[in-house]
C-alpha cells in the first residue's frame, strides 16, 4: 500500500529534478530549453501545491480540527515560493541569469526546509489521520 508520505515525497523529488534541470540549462545560457524546463517545474510545483491545498490540507484540518497548525505554515511557505516563481519567471523572460540564479538559490533553500518539514512531520501525521481513507485521498489528489 502506497502512503501519502511516499507519494508526496516522490512528487517532491520529481519537482526537484525539474528544478535542477532548469537551473543547469539557464546557468549554461540555454534559455530556450531552460524556459521550457522552468515552466514544467513551475507547473509541477503548482500542481503539488494544489493537491495539498485543495485536498490534503483541508482533509487533515477537518479530521483533526487544527486549522492554525502545520498546514497554515505550509500555506504561508507556498505563498513565498509562488512569489519566487513569479520573480524567476520574469528573470527568464529577461534572460537575466544572475537574477534567476540568485532567486533559484533562495527557492532551493526554502524548498529544502519546507519539504523536510512535510516529509518528516506533516505527511506522517496525514498517514495516521487519514488511515483507511489514504488511498481514496491519493486517488482524489491524482485526479486534480
N, C-alpha and C positions, 0 to 999 in steps of 0.2 A: 504494500500500500504506500502510495506516494504521500508525503506530508506537505503541509503548507510551507514549512521551513525549507525542505528540499526544493520544492517547486520555485519558491520566490528567490532563494539563494542562487539557483541555476539561472533565473532571469537576471539577477544582478550580474552574474558572470557574462551573460550574453551582452548586456548593455556595456559592461566594462570593456569587452573585446571590441565592440564597435567604436567606443570612445578612443581606445588606444590606436586603432587603425586610422581614424580621422586625424588624430594628433600627429601621427607619423607622416601621413600624406601631406598635411599642411606644413609641418616642420621642414619638409623637403621641397616645398614650393609647388606641390602638385595640387593646385587649387581646384581644378575641375573634379577630380576624383575625391579630393578631400571634402569638398562641399557635399557631394553625394553621400559620402560615408558619415559626415556630420549630421546630415538630415536623417539618415537611417538611425543614428544614435539618438538624436532628439526625439524622433517618433517612437522608438522603442522605450525610451525613458518616460515619455508622456503616457504611453500605454501602461507601463508598470505603475506609475502614479495613479492612473485611472482605476486599475484593478484594486489597488489599496484603498483609495479614497471613495470609490464607488461601491465596493462590496466588502472588502476585508475589514477596514476600519469601522464602518457603521455596524457590521455584524458583531464585531468584537465589543463595541460600545453598548450595543443592545443587550448582549449576553452578560456583560459584566457591570453595566451601569456606570462605567467610567468614560466620561467624555472629555475630561480635563487631564487625562493621564498621558501615557506614552503616544497615543495616536495624535493628540493635539501637537505634541513636539514634532512628530514626524511630518505632519501637515505644514508646520511652520518651516521646517527644513526644505520641504518640497517647494515652497514659495521662494526661498532663497536660491535653490537650484534652478528653478524656472527662470528667474531673473538673470542668472549667469548664462543660461542657454540663450536667452534673448540677446544679451550683450555679445556672446560668442558668435551668434548668427550675424550680427552687424559686422563684427570683425572679419568674418568670412567674406561677406559681401564687399567689404572694402579692401580685401586681401591684405589685411594688417596682421601679419604673422606674430609680431611682437605682442600685440594686444591679445590675440587669440591664445597664444601660448601662456601668457600670464593668467588669463581667465581660466584656461584649462587646468593650470596648476591649482588654482583656488578651488575649482569644481572637484578636482580629483581628491583633494584633502577632505572636502565636505562630504563627498560621496563615500569615501572610505569609512569615515566616522559614522555616517548615517547608516550605511549597510551593516556595519558591525553591531550597532545598537539593535537593528531589526533582526539580524540573524542570530544574535546571542541572547536577546531578551524578548522582543515583541513576537517574532514568529513562533518560538517555542511556546509562548503564552497562548497564541492563537491555536496552536495544535491541541493544547489542553482544553481550551474553551470551546472550540468547535467540535472536537472529538468525533462523534459519529457523523456529523454534518460536513466534515472536512472535504470529502470527495465531491459532494454536491457543490460546495462553495468553490472549490478549484475549477470545476466544470463551468460554473457561472462566470468566474473570472476569465476563463479562456474564451468565452463567448463575446466578451467586450470587443 
